[in-house]
Amino acid sequence: MQIELVYCPGPREVFCRHLVLPEGARVEDALRAAGWPADAATCDWGKAPLVGIWGRRHALDHVLRDGDRVEVHRPLRVDPKVARRERFNRQGARSTGLFARKRPGAKSGY
C-alpha cells in the first residue's frame, strides 16, 4: 500500500516522503520506514510525536490504509485562545470583528 508521510519542521519547510508498506502496517512502521526519528533532527522524539492521518489525530499503533497521508505535527507554541485574546486587547473592539473593514457610507452590517 502507498503512504505519504509529511513533516513540517518550521514555516515554509515541508518534508514529504512517499512510502510503499505492506498491508497491516502501523503509523510507527511508516515513521521507521522513512528513517525517522534519525532523519528529523529538529523534532523532539523523546516523547511520542503528535501524528495525524488526513488532519485527524491518531496513535502510533493505528493501522494504515492505502492512500493515507500521515502528518507529523509540531506542538503549538502558544494557545490559540490566548493569542486571540491578546490580539483583541492590542487592537481594541472597534477594529476587530466581521464588519471592521466596511465601505464608507455602507449600511451597518454590510
C-alpha positions in Angstrom: 0.0 0.0 0.0 1.2 3.5 -0.7 1.5 6.0 2.1 2.5 9.7 2.1 4.4 10.9 5.1 4.6 14.7 5.7 6.5 16.7 8.3 6.8 20.4 8.7 9.7 21.4 11.0 9.1 25.2 10.5 7.3 27.8 8.5 7.6 27.2 4.7 9.5 24.0 5.2 7.9 20.7 4.3 9.4 17.2 4.1 7.4 14.7 2.2 8.1 11.0 1.6 6.2 8.5 -0.4 6.4 5.0 1.0 5.3 1.6 0.0 4.4 -0.5 3.0 2.9 -4.0 3.5 -0.7 -4.4 4.5 -1.3 -4.1 8.2 1.5 -1.5 8.7 1.0 0.9 11.6 1.9 4.6 11.9 5.0 3.8 13.8 6.1 1.5 11.0 5.7 4.4 8.5 7.9 6.6 10.6 10.6 4.0 10.9 10.5 3.2 7.2 11.0 6.9 6.4 14.2 6.9 8.5 12.6 9.0 11.3 13.4 9.8 14.0 17.0 9.8 12.9 16.1 11.9 9.8 14.2 14.7 11.6 16.8 16.1 13.9 14.8 19.2 14.9 11.9 17.2 16.3 11.8 16.2 20.0 11.3 12.4 19.7 11.8 11.7 23.4 8.1 11.7 23.8 5.5 10.4 21.4 5.1 12.7 18.4 1.7 14.2 17.5 0.6 12.2 14.5 -2.5 12.6 12.4 -3.9 11.0 9.3 -5.6 13.5 6.9 -5.7 16.1 9.7 -7.2 13.8 12.4 -5.1 12.8 15.4 -4.2 9.1 15.7 -2.0 7.0 18.0 1.2 5.4 16.8 -0.4 1.9 16.8 -3.1 2.9 14.3 -3.3 0.6 11.3 -2.9 2.4 8.0 -4.9 2.1 4.8 -3.8 2.5 1.2 -3.6 6.2 0.2 -3.3 7.5 3.8 -1.4 10.8 4.4 0.4 10.6 7.7 1.2 14.0 9.1 3.7 14.6 12.0 2.6 17.8 13.8 4.7 20.2 15.7 3.5 21.2 19.2 1.8 24.6 19.5 4.0 27.4 20.8 1.0 29.4 22.1 -2.6 28.5 22.9 -4.9 29.9 20.1 -7.4 31.2 22.7 -4.7 33.2 24.5 -3.3 34.6 21.2 -6.8 35.7 20.1 -7.4 37.4 23.5 -4.1 39.2 23.4 -4.7 40.3 19.8 -8.1 41.7 20.7 -6.7 43.6 23.7 -4.0 45.1 21.4 -6.4 46.1 18.6 -9.4 47.2 20.7 -13.1 46.5 20.0 -13.5 49.0 17.1 -11.0 47.5 14.7 -11.9 43.8 15.2 -14.8 41.7 14.1 -16.6 40.7 11.0 -17.5 44.3 9.9 -14.3 46.1 10.8 -13.5 47.0 7.1 -16.8 48.2 5.8 -17.1 50.5 2.8 -17.6 54.3 3.5 -21.3 55.1 3.5 -22.4 51.5 3.7 -25.3 50.4 6.0 -24.3 48.8 9.3 -24.0 45.1 9.0 -22.9 45.2 5.3 
